[in-house]
């Protein structure tokens, strides 16, 4: 099976997309087809040689007006024949109804011609869909207009299809605007890469053409096209496109850089470590584009409802047309048929079918711009229902990077600066993660010219000779092996590195994992939202309690293995309030099981392990806890607008429906309840992006 991706255009609604998706999935040799209405994309797996032709053929039966093409194919501006048809139809109608040509036959012919021009697209589409056993609003419009023509209400019937066609044109414009807004929010795809050749010359190439191990050059003002490691130069990088934050980061030789970052100052050479398909930018774009393929319950319900909704509406209209003259005195069949036709127009579900999925996609696009990658509309929807958040400690509440918190002089012979210098000299040669914390603390140039016989003992420490002295740096057990005295325990929640010179302990350095900046303030905001916060950690109880106190979290469970976290999370989920969600926030490989089990798994995209990111439902690109609150706010706003759209659509339809049955409204109001409300809800949806 080979994976394919195509663009699909001229889809009217999410229900139409679902119908195309189901039809393509029935083709033998094709599987896992997903038609994403929000992005206008089709993804599928196929073993057929002529995949594109096959899916075009099937899609044409379901949605005759839709076009499927290869991405980037045919960038020419397409002519809008809908507007041309509208103009011709209007001209014919005006001439026919005003009787500019004083001949009854010609006038009626022009009116009939106007019907034909305006109703053509909808009529052909409804016929093709009936053949495919699909009934939707297109058939409702055809029945209503032809019925109005036959009962003598030619003007109203013409106005119904005219307003319907105008609505379709405006809908297409509104949807296009929404998609463009979302596309602009996520426009981080690199345009080119400056590939350095063996002779030192550079040439611009497509990022997809660059291989792992190649060298690329990024100049000032350019976007980094591929992930890699800086091999020369210095630069100031703006990562706002990836994280949503406008912070600038200084990078130099040896630093890892991510595609999508902008070089604001300097020139750097980068050795590429990941091809374009596996790079940061492409992963983000694929994640956001496929996010709405996982439907939220509200969206799925609306899509499923559309299948049975239209046939029910037609049956009800038939009941009104046939039985109203029998039940209600003074109403003849001509009037009951007219009311039934009006009923059909009112009942079109366009506003609901379009606004709900578009709202979710807009919310996901907005979240992405803020550095919150949501993997599905169901997860965006679930954020607003969180009432329990469990945090891992290291890399989540804390930075995951140890810093020197204290330097002790145990013999009072050396200064703190001298103790730090001895330790930094040894740690220069170490590969241990804590070594970098020591060398970063020592700001002077480290002189290793006189260092001799240096050895690193794995899991214990380092020993070397300098100026005839035997220096040992390491943990308590390592130092005590040769020390002349038993070391006193230093009370700390951090990690202690001891310094011994000629078997006499001279000092100690304490390193601690620092709590993230603003973590306490961010957690306080979550608590104010009524969310219970907890810490699950494998660290010792004392360290966990100290971090929890600094972060303002009262409930802690320490010294937990991954299975302990999983079991405890299971208990919280089972006891949780119905309709509410439990979230777990983590970053490590050991967090993957609980991230997958939580109602909503949230991982740290910056420091997080790849397995944790893959297991999670939401990725925070900046590793900041405040992004959780921002995501909840976007979720609430999206949900609020969806409710507004549904309320507006249903309320107006019910009011005009009741008026039509009572004979107090005509088809003009009916068209407004369909097309007008659809446009209102789409414009309301665009507020999410602001």
C-alpha positions in Angstrom: 0.0 0.0 0.0 1.3 3.4 -1.0 0.1 6.6 0.7 -1.3 9.4 -1.4 -2.5 13.0 -0.7 -4.7 15.1 -3.0 -6.5 18.4 -2.9 -10.3 18.5 -3.1 -12.1 21.7 -4.0 -15.7 22.8 -4.4 -17.1 20.8 -1.5 -20.2 22.4 0.0 -20.1 21.0 3.5 -18.7 18.4 6.0 -21.5 16.1 5.2 -20.6 16.1 1.5 -17.0 15.4 2.5 -18.1 12.4 4.6 -20.1 11.0 1.6 -17.1 11.3 -0.7 -14.9 9.6 2.0 -17.3 6.7 2.4 -17.6 6.2 -1.4 -13.8 6.2 -1.9 -13.3 3.7 1.0 -15.6 1.3 -0.8 -13.2 1.1 -3.8 -11.4 -2.2 -3.8 -7.6 -1.6 -3.4 -8.1 1.6 -1.4 -8.2 1.9 2.4 -8.0 4.5 5.2 -9.3 7.3 3.0 -9.9 10.5 5.0 -11.5 13.6 3.3 -10.8 16.6 5.5 -13.4 19.4 4.7 -11.5 21.9 6.8 -8.3 21.7 4.9 -9.7 20.5 1.5 -7.3 17.5 1.5 -7.8 13.8 0.8 -5.3 11.2 2.3 -5.5 7.5 1.5 -3.6 4.3 1.0 -3.9 2.5 -2.3 -2.4 -0.3 -4.3 -4.0 0.8 -7.5 -1.9 2.2 -10.4 -4.5 4.7 -11.5 -5.6 5.9 -8.0 -6.4 9.5 -9.0 -8.6 8.5 -11.9 -10.5 6.0 -9.8 -11.3 8.3 -6.9 -12.3 11.1 -9.4 -14.8 8.8 -11.0 -16.4 7.8 -7.7 -16.4 11.3 -6.2 -18.1 12.6 -9.3 -21.1 10.4 -8.6 -21.4 11.6 -5.1 -20.4 15.3 -5.5 -20.5 16.2 -9.2 -19.1 19.7 -8.7 -16.0 18.7 -6.6 -12.6 18.6 -8.2 -9.7 16.3 -7.0 -6.2 17.1 -8.1 -2.6 16.6 -7.1 -1.3 19.2 -4.6 0.2 22.3 -6.2 -1.3 21.2 -9.5 -2.9 23.9 -11.7 -2.2 27.1 -9.8 -4.1 29.2 -12.3 -6.9 31.2 -11.1 -10.1 29.4 -11.7 -13.1 31.1 -13.4 -16.2 31.5 -11.2 -18.9 30.2 -13.5 -21.4 30.5 -10.6 -21.3 34.2 -10.8 -21.7 34.1 -14.6 -24.7 31.9 -14.3 -26.2 34.2 -11.7 -25.8 37.3 -14.0 -27.4 35.5 -17.0 -30.3 34.1 -14.9 -31.0 37.5 -13.4 -31.0 39.2 -16.8 -33.4 36.6 -18.2 -35.7 36.9 -15.2 -35.8 40.7 -15.3 -36.7 40.8 -19.0 -39.3 38.0 -18.5 -41.1 39.4 -15.5 -41.0 43.1 -16.5 -42.3 42.1 -20.0 -39.9 44.4 -21.8 -40.7 42.3 -24.8 -44.6 42.6 -24.9 -45.2 39.0 -25.9 -46.6 36.4 -23.4 -44.9 33.4 -25.0 -41.5 35.1 -25.1 -41.8 36.4 -21.5 -42.7 32.9 -20.2 -39.9 31.4 -22.2 -37.4 33.8 -20.7 -38.7 33.0 -17.2 -38.4 29.3 -17.9 -34.9 30.0 -19.3 -34.0 31.8 -16.1 -35.2 28.8 -14.1 -33.1 26.5 -16.3 -29.9 28.6 -16.0 -30.2 29.1 -12.2 -31.5 25.6 -11.3 -29.2 23.7 -13.7 -26.3 23.0 -11.3 -28.5 22.0 -8.4 -30.8 19.9 -10.6 -27.9 17.9 -12.2 -26.2 17.4 -8.8 -29.4 16.1 -7.2 -30.1 13.7 -10.0 -26.5 12.3 -9.8 -26.8 12.0 -6.1 -30.1 10.1 -6.3 -28.4 7.6 -8.6 -25.8 7.3 -5.8 -28.6 6.8 -3.3 -27.9 10.2 -1.7 -30.6 12.7 -0.8 -29.6 16.2 0.4 -30.6 19.9 0.3 -30.1 20.0 -3.5 -33.1 17.8 -4.0 -35.1 19.9 -1.5 -34.3 23.0 -3.6 -35.2 21.3 -6.9 -38.6 20.1 -5.6 -39.4 23.5 -4.0 -38.6 25.5 -7.1 -40.3 23.2 -9.6 -43.3 22.9 -7.3 -43.6 26.7 -7.0 -43.4 27.0 -10.7 -46.2 24.5 -11.2 -48.5 26.0 -8.6 -48.2 29.4 -10.3 -45.7 31.0 -7.8 -43.1 31.5 -10.5 -41.5 34.6 -9.0 -41.1 33.1 -5.5 -39.7 29.9 -6.9 -37.2 31.8 -9.0 -36.2 33.9 -5.9 -35.7 30.7 -3.9 -33.1 29.3 -6.4 -31.6 32.8 -7.0 -31.0 33.4 -3.3 -29.8 29.8 -2.8 -27.2 30.3 -5.6 -26.1 33.6 -4.2 -25.8 31.9 -0.8 -23.6 29.2 -2.3 -21.3 31.8 -3.9 -21.0 33.7 -0.6 -20.5 30.4 1.4 -17.6 29.5 -0.9 -16.1 32.9 -0.4 -16.5 32.7 3.4 -15.1 29.2 3.6 -12.2 30.3 1.4 -11.5 33.2 3.6 -11.6 31.0 6.7 -9.2 28.5 5.1 -6.9 31.3 4.1 -6.9 32.8 7.6 -6.0 29.3 9.0 -3.3 28.8 6.3 -1.8 32.2 7.1 -1.7 31.2 10.8 0.3 28.1 9.9 2.4 29.3 7.0 5.7 28.0 8.3 6.6 25.8 5.4 10.2 26.7 4.2 10.4 27.8 0.6 14.0 26.8 -0.1 17.4 25.6 1.3 20.9 27.0 0.6 22.8 23.8 0.0 26.6 24.0 0.3 28.5 21.9 -2.2 31.9 20.2 -1.9 33.6 23.1 -3.6 32.1 25.6 -1.1 29.5 27.0 -3.6 25.9 27.3 -2.5 22.7 26.8 -4.5 19.0 27.1 -3.7 17.2 23.8 -3.7 13.8 22.4 -2.5 14.1 21.4 1.2 12.8 17.9 0.1 16.0 17.5 -2.0 18.4 17.9 1.0 19.7 14.7 2.6 20.8 13.9 6.1 24.5 14.9 6.5 24.3 17.7 4.0 25.4 21.2 5.0 23.1 24.1 4.5 23.7 27.9 5.1 21.1 30.1 6.7 21.6 33.9 6.2 20.2 36.7 8.2 16.4 37.0 7.6 16.0 33.5 6.3 14.0 30.6 7.6 15.8 27.5 8.7 14.4 24.9 6.3 15.5 21.6 8.0 16.4 20.4 11.5 20.1 20.2 12.2 23.2 21.1 14.3 25.1 24.3 14.0 28.6 23.5 12.8 29.8 27.1 12.4 28.7 30.7 13.1 26.4 32.3 15.6 22.8 33.6 15.2 19.8 34.9 17.0 16.7 32.8 16.2 13.1 33.7 16.4 11.0 30.5 17.0 7.6 32.2 17.2 6.3 30.2 14.2 6.9 27.0 16.2 6.1 28.1 19.7 3.8 31.1 19.5 6.3 33.1 21.6 8.4 36.0 20.3 11.5 35.1 22.3 14.9 35.2 20.6 17.4 32.4 21.2 21.1 32.7 20.7 22.7 29.7 19.0 26.3 28.7 18.4 28.4 25.8 17.2 27.0 22.5 18.6 23.5 23.8 19.3 20.5 22.0 17.8 18.2 24.1 15.6 14.7 23.4 14.4 13.2 24.1 11.0 10.7 26.9 11.0 12.9 29.2 13.1 13.9 32.6 11.6 17.5 33.8 11.6 17.2 37.4 12.8 20.9 38.1 13.0 24.1 36.3 11.9 25.1 33.6 9.5 25.2 29.9 10.4 26.1 26.6 8.7 24.0 23.6 9.7 24.6 19.9 9.3 21.2 18.4 8.5 20.0 15.7 11.0 16.5 14.9 9.6 15.1 14.9 6.1 12.2 17.3 5.4 9.5 14.6 5.8 10.7 13.9 9.4 11.5 17.5 10.3 9.8 19.7 12.8 7.9 21.9 10.3 6.5 19.0 8.3 5.5 17.1 11.4 3.6 20.2 12.7 1.9 20.8 9.4 0.8 17.2 9.0 -0.4 17.1 12.6 -2.6 20.2 12.2 -3.9 19.2 8.8 -4.9 15.7 10.0 -6.2 17.0 13.4 -9.8 17.4 12.3 -9.9 13.8 11.0 -10.5 12.8 14.6 -14.1 14.1 14.9 -15.5 15.6 18.2 -18.8 14.1 19.3 -20.8 17.2 18.3 -19.3 17.1 14.8 -19.8 13.4 14.3 -23.4 13.6 15.5 -24.2 16.4 13.0 -22.6 14.4 10.1 -24.5 11.2 11.0 -27.7 13.1 11.4 -27.4 14.6 7.9 -27.9 11.1 6.4 -31.4 10.6 7.9 -32.4 14.2 8.2 -33.3 15.0 4.5 -35.5 11.9 3.9 -37.4 12.6 7.1 -37.9 16.3 6.0 -39.3 15.1 2.6 -41.7 12.7 4.3 -42.9 15.5 6.7 -43.4 17.8 3.7 -45.5 15.2 1.9 -47.6 14.8 5.0 -48.2 18.6 5.1 -49.0 18.7 1.4 -51.4 15.7 1.4 -53.2 15.9 4.8 -53.4 19.6 5.6 -56.5 20.2 3.4 -58.2 17.2 5.1 -57.4 18.4 8.6 -57.6 22.2 8.3 -60.7 23.8 6.8 -60.4 26.5 4.2 -57.0 25.2 2.8 -56.9 23.7 -0.6 -54.2 21.5 -2.1 -52.5 24.3 -4.0 -51.9 26.1 -0.7 -50.9 23.0 1.2 -48.4 22.1 -1.5 -47.0 25.7 -1.4 -46.5 25.4 2.4 -44.9 22.0 2.0 -42.5 23.4 -0.5 -41.7 26.3 1.9 -41.1 23.7 4.6 -38.5 21.9 2.4 -36.5 25.1 1.9 -36.5 26.0 5.6 -35.4 22.5 6.6 -32.0 22.6 4.7 -29.2 21.9 7.3 -26.4 23.8 5.6 -25.6 26.2 8.4 -25.2 23.4 10.9 -23.3 21.1 8.5 -20.7 23.8 7.7 -20.3 25.8 10.9 -19.6 23.0 13.3 -16.5 21.4 11.6 -15.3 24.8 10.5 -15.4 26.0 14.1 -13.2 23.1 15.3 -10.7 23.6 12.5 -10.5 27.3 13.3 -9.9 26.4 17.0 -7.1 24.0 16.1 -5.5 26.5 13.8 -5.6 29.2 16.5 -4.1 26.7 19.0 -1.3 25.9 16.6 -0.4 29.6 16.2 -0.1 29.8 20.0 2.3 26.8 20.1 -0.4 24.3 21.2 -0.6 21.4 18.8 -4.0 19.7 19.2 -4.2 16.2 17.5 -8.0 16.2 17.0 -11.1 18.2 17.4 -12.3 15.8 20.1 -9.3 16.7 22.2 -9.8 20.4 21.6 -13.4 19.9 22.7 -12.3 17.9 25.8 -9.9 20.7 27.1 -12.9 22.7 28.4 -14.0 19.7 30.5 -10.7 19.1 32.4 -11.2 19.1 36.2 -8.1 17.1 37.2 -4.5 17.6 35.9 -1.6 15.4 37.0 1.9 16.6 36.4 5.1 14.7 36.1 7.8 16.6 37.9 11.1 16.6 36.0 10.9 18.5 32.7 7.3 19.4 33.4 7.1 21.4 36.6 10.9 21.8 36.6 13.2 22.7 33.8 14.8 19.3 33.7 18.2 21.1 33.7 20.2 21.1 36.9 21.8 24.3 38.2 24.3 24.9 41.0 22.3 26.0 44.0 25.1 26.0 46.7 28.9 25.7 47.1 30.2 24.6 50.5 33.8 24.9 51.8 34.3 22.0 54.2 37.9 22.8 55.3 37.8 26.6 54.9 41.0 26.4 52.9 39.5 27.0 49.5 37.2 29.7 48.4 33.9 28.9 46.6 35.5 30.1 43.3 38.4 27.7 43.8 36.2 24.7 44.6 34.1 25.4 41.5 37.3 25.7 39.4 38.6 22.3 40.4 35.3 20.6 39.8 34.8 22.4 36.4 38.2 21.3 35.2 37.3 17.6 35.8 33.7 18.0 34.4 35.1 19.4 31.2 36.0 15.9 30.2 32.8 14.3 31.5 29.8 13.1 29.4 27.5 13.1 32.4 24.4 15.5 32.0 25.3 17.2 35.3 28.8 18.2 33.9 27.3 20.9 31.7 25.6 22.5 34.7 29.0 22.8 36.4 30.9 24.2 33.4 28.1 26.7 32.7 28.4 28.0 36.3 32.1 28.6 35.9 32.2 31.7 33.7 36.0 32.0 33.3 38.1 30.1 30.8 38.9 26.6 32.0 42.6 25.8 31.9 43.3 22.1 31.4 46.9 22.4 30.2 48.3 20.8 33.4 45.8 18.0 33.8 47.3 14.5 33.9 46.0 10.9 34.3 42.3 11.8 34.0 39.9 9.0 34.4 36.1 8.9 34.5 34.6 6.1 36.6 31.1 5.5 35.4 28.4 6.1 37.9 30.8 7.5 40.5 32.9 10.4 39.4 36.2 11.7 38.0 39.8 11.7 39.2 42.8 13.5 37.8 46.2 15.0 38.8 47.2 18.7 38.7 50.3 20.4 40.1 51.2 17.2 41.9 47.8 17.0 43.7 45.4 14.1 43.3 41.9 15.4 42.7 38.7 13.4 43.0 35.2 14.6 42.1 32.1 12.5 42.6 29.4 11.2 44.8 29.6 10.4 48.5 30.4 6.8 48.1 33.2 7.4 45.6 34.9 10.0 47.8 34.6 7.9 51.0 36.5 5.0 49.3 39.8 6.9 49.8 38.8 9.7 52.2 40.5 9.8 55.6 37.1 10.5 57.3 33.5 9.6 57.0 31.5 12.3 55.2 28.7 14.1 57.0 25.4 13.9 55.1 24.5 17.3 53.5 20.8 17.9 53.9 19.4 18.8 50.5 16.8 17.8 48.0 19.4 18.1 45.2 22.4 16.2 43.9 25.7 16.7 45.8 29.2 16.5 44.1 32.1 16.3 46.5 35.7 17.6 45.9 38.6 15.7 47.5 42.3 16.8 47.2 44.9 14.3 48.3 42.2 12.2 50.0 40.9 15.2 52.1 37.4 16.5 51.4 37.7 20.2 50.7 34.2 21.1 49.5 30.9 20.2 47.9 28.6 21.5 45.2 24.8 21.0 45.3 22.9 20.9 42.1 19.1 21.2 41.9 16.5 20.9 39.2 15.0 24.4 39.1 11.2 25.0 39.0 10.1 26.6 35.8 9.7 30.3 35.7 6.0 31.4 36.4 5.1 27.7 37.2 3.5 28.6 40.5 1.5 31.5 38.9 0.4 29.3 36.0 -0.8 26.5 38.4 -2.6 29.0 40.6 -4.6 30.0 37.5 -5.5 26.4 36.8 -6.6 26.0 40.4 -8.8 29.1 40.1 -10.6 27.4 37.2 -11.6 24.7 39.6 -9.0 22.2 38.4 -7.4 19.9 41.0 -3.6 19.6 40.4 -1.3 16.8 41.5 2.3 15.6 41.0 3.2 12.0 40.2 7.0 11.5 40.2 9.6 8.7 40.5 11.8 11.1 42.6 12.2 10.8 46.4 9.5 12.2 48.6 11.5 15.1 50.0 12.4 16.4 46.6 8.8 16.0 45.4 7.5 17.9 48.4 9.9 20.8 48.0 9.0 21.2 44.3 5.3 20.8 45.0 5.5 23.5 47.7 7.3 25.9 45.3 4.7 25.2 42.6 1.7 25.5 44.9 0.5 21.9 44.5 -0.8 20.1 47.6 -1.3 16.5 46.4 1.9 14.5 45.7 2.8 10.9 45.1 6.5 10.2 45.0 8.9 7.2 44.2 6.4 5.9 41.6 7.3 3.5 38.8 5.6 3.9 35.5 3.1 1.1 36.4 2.3 2.9 39.7 1.5 6.1 37.8 -0.7 4.1 35.4 -2.7 2.4 38.2 -3.1 5.6 40.2 -4.3 7.5 37.1 -6.8 4.7 36.4 -8.3 5.1 39.9 -8.7 8.9 39.5 -10.3 8.5 36.0 -12.8 5.8 37.4 -13.7 8.1 40.4 -13.9 11.2 38.3 -17.1 13.2 37.8 -19.2 12.1 34.8 -18.6 14.3 31.8 -15.3 15.7 33.2 -11.8 14.9 31.9 -8.5 13.9 33.6 -5.3 15.2 31.9 -1.8 14.0 32.4 1.2 16.3 31.6 4.6 14.7 31.1 7.7 14.6 28.9 9.6 11.4 29.4 9.6 8.0 27.8 8.3 6.6 31.1 5.3 8.9 30.9 4.1 7.4 27.5 1.7 4.8 29.1 -0.1 7.4 31.3 -0.2 10.0 28.5 -1.9 7.4 26.3 -4.3 6.3 29.1 -5.3 9.8 30.3 -8.5 11.4 28.9 -6.2 14.1 27.5 -2.5 13.5 27.4 -0.4 16.6 27.2 3.4 16.4 26.4 6.2 18.9 26.3 7.3 19.4 22.7 10.6 21.1 23.5 12.2 18.8 26.0 9.8 15.9 25.6 10.9 12.4 24.4 9.5 11.5 20.9 7.6 8.6 22.4 5.8 10.9 24.9 5.0 13.3 22.1 3.5 10.5 20.0 1.5 9.1 22.9 0.0 12.4 23.8 -3.1 14.2 22.4 -1.8 17.7 22.8 1.8 19.0 22.4 3.0 22.2 24.1 5.8 23.5 21.9 7.2 26.0 24.5 7.1 23.5 27.5 5.2 26.2 29.4 2.4 25.3 31.8 0.5 28.5 30.9 -0.2 27.0 27.5 -2.7 24.6 29.2 -4.8 27.5 30.4 -4.6 29.1 26.9 -5.7 25.9 25.3 -8.7 25.7 27.7 -9.7 29.2 26.8 -9.6 28.5 23.1 -11.6 25.3 23.7 -14.2 27.3 25.7 -14.4 30.0 23.0 -14.8 27.4 20.2 -17.5 25.5 22.1 -19.3 28.8 22.9 -19.3 29.8 19.2 -20.5 26.3 18.2 -23.4 26.6 20.6 -24.2 30.1 19.3 -24.3 28.8 15.7 -26.5 25.8 16.6 -28.9 28.0 18.6 -29.1 30.7 15.9 -29.7 28.0 13.2 -32.2 25.9 15.0 -34.1 28.9 16.5 -34.6 30.7 13.2 -35.6 27.5 11.4 -38.2 26.6 14.1 -39.7 30.1 14.1 -40.0 30.3 10.3 -41.1 26.7 10.1 -44.0 27.4 12.4 -44.9 30.6 10.5 -44.8 28.7 7.2 -47.2 26.0 8.4 -49.5 28.7 9.6 -49.2 30.4 6.2 -47.5 33.5 7.7 -44.2 33.2 5.8 -43.3 32.6 2.2 -40.2 31.2 0.4 -38.2 34.4 0.8 -38.1 34.0 4.6 -37.5 30.3 4.0 -34.4 31.0 2.0 -33.1 33.4 4.6 -33.5 30.7 7.3 -31.2 28.5 5.2 -28.7 30.5 3.2 -28.7 33.7 5.3 -28.2 31.8 8.6 -25.4 29.8 7.0 -23.5 32.9 6.1 -24.1 34.4 9.6 -22.7 31.3 11.3 -19.6 31.1 9.1 -18.8 34.8 9.8 -19.4 34.1 13.5 -17.0 31.1 13.3 -14.2 33.4 12.0 -14.2 35.2 15.4 -12.3 32.1 16.8 -9.2 33.1 14.7 -9.1 36.6 16.3 
